[in-house]
Amino acid sequence: MVFDRIDNDPTATNSPPRYPTSIFVDRTNQNHAWISYSGYNAKTPATPGHVFEVFYQPNGSVFINRDGHKINGFGDIPANRIIVTNRGTYYAATDYGVVVKEPDSTVWKMAPAGLPNMDVADLIYVPEIDSLYAATHGQGVWQLKVQ
């Protein structure tokens, strides 16, 4: 097994120089994943973004910023974890709760009622039962049935 670093590949020019907080691999394509990043765009203005869709290619990986537009976008907040449901809905854990982006949308919004609006350190998605579990900082673990 050989590891191939893809975030500093010369073709991945929009990969932020901040640490990745999670990687969610597509269950149907091992060369397709989503990566969340910590930190603030204000510290790396030339390479903004907190949620990226990544297509691995040996000759140069493609990083697509999925933060959305500035209005109704993700915002300049660290992303702690990213998951993508089987339906293509994004859920991101942040220091201020869980945000969601529906398929084919550029709008991020707060997740539905049932999850806390506080630091969420981790998310686990169980597709077999369409449930999302959120681990919080100090307020336990929460469950949300996803649609």
N, C-alpha and C positions, 0 to 999 in steps of 0.2 A: 504494500500500500504506500502510495506517495501522496502527500498533501500538496495542493496547488493553491497558493495564495491568490485570491481573485480581487480583493479590495484595493490593492495598489497596482493592479495591472494598468499599463498606460492607456488602455482603451476605456477603463472604468473611471473616467475623469470626474464624474459627479459623485463618487463614493466619498462620504464625509470622513475626515481624519479624526473621528471620534470613535469610542469603543462600541462595538456591536453588543446589544443586550440580549438578543435572541435570534434564532434562525428557525423558520417554519418551512419544512420541506414539503413540496407537493406530493401527495400520496400516489399520484399517477405518473409523475415524471421526476426522476431523481436529479435532473439538471435544471429544475425550476424551483425557486424558493422565495421567501420573503424575509427580509432582515430588518430588525428594528435597531435604532441607534439612540444612545444617550446624548446628553449635552444639549447645547443651545446653538441655534443657527447664528445668533449674534456673535458667537466666538469663532465661527467658520463661515463667514458670509459668502465666500466664493463657492462653497459646497454645502448648501442648505439641504435639509431633509432629515426625517426621522423614521420613515417607513419606505422601504424600497422593494420592488419586485425585481428579482434577479434571474437571469437566464445564463447559466454557465455554458461557456464554449471554450475549448482549449486554446483557441487563437484570440480570445478576448471576450470576456463576459460583459453582459449588458445590464446596467443598473437603471431602473426606471423609478423616479421619485413619485411616490403615491400619496404625498402629503395633501394634494389638492390645491385649489386656488387660495390666495391669501384671505379672501372673504369665504367663510364657511370651510376653511381648510383645517388642517391638523393643528396649526398653531406652533409656536416656538416653545414646546415643552418636551422634555425627554420621554422617549417611548421605552417602557420597561420590558414589554413582551408583545409579540404580534402573533395572531392566529388567523387562519382563513378557513371558513366553513366549507363544506361540500357544495354549498350554493354560491360560493364566491363572496360572501360577506366578510369584511375585515373587522376584527375586534383588536383594539390595542389597549394595553394596560399603561397607564401614565401615573404620574405623581398626584393627579387630581381626579382619578377615577378611570372608568373604561369608556372609550369612545368607539364609535362604530361607523363604517362606511359601507353602504349597500353596493351591490354589483352595478357597474356602469354609471357610477355617480362619482363626483369629485367632492361631495359634501360629507364632512365628518360631523357627527353629532354625539351627544352624550348617549350612552347605552340606555335601554329601557329601564324603567323602575325595577328594582330587584337587585341592583348592584350598588355598592356604596360610592359616594363621591369623595374619595380619599385616596391615599397612596395605595395603588394595587401593584404588588411586586411580581405577580405571576398569574398566568392564565393557562388553563388546560381545557382542551376541547375534546369531548368524547362523541364522535360522530354517530356511533351506534344508538345512542339515546338522545341525540341532538341537545346536549347540555354543555354549558360553559361553566367552569369553576374558576373563581377569582380568589386569590390569596391576598389579604390586605395586611397592612402594617398596623397591628394592634386591634383589629376588629374581626378577626377570624376568617373563615372561608365561606364564600357565598356561591350559590348556584343560580344559573339563569337558563331556562329552556330557550333555545334559539330557534329561529324560524327561517 
